[in-house]
């Protein structure tokens, strides 16, 4: 499963794809959501863009997108505060 529902929201398993030609979010094969970002993974720029892309995609403020783990890895766990599992299923 690509997410875990918690009392705060949902935690997504995310695989970042830096240096993409266009940003976006899609359900990838396996247990991850692929987040494409234009930025290179240098000085946290790609992580900042991952937050922006997820916030835009789910129409929530950037402050409600929180890293749980994996800030230095391509595979990350990210909490979307206030987003339910039902919201995710509607999206994907």
Buried (B, 14 or more C-beta within 10 A) or exposed (E): EBBEBEEEBBBBBBBBBBEBEEBEBEEBEEEBBBBBBBBEBEEEBBBEBBBBBBBBBBEBEEEBBBBEEBEEEEEBBBBBBEBEBEBBEEEE
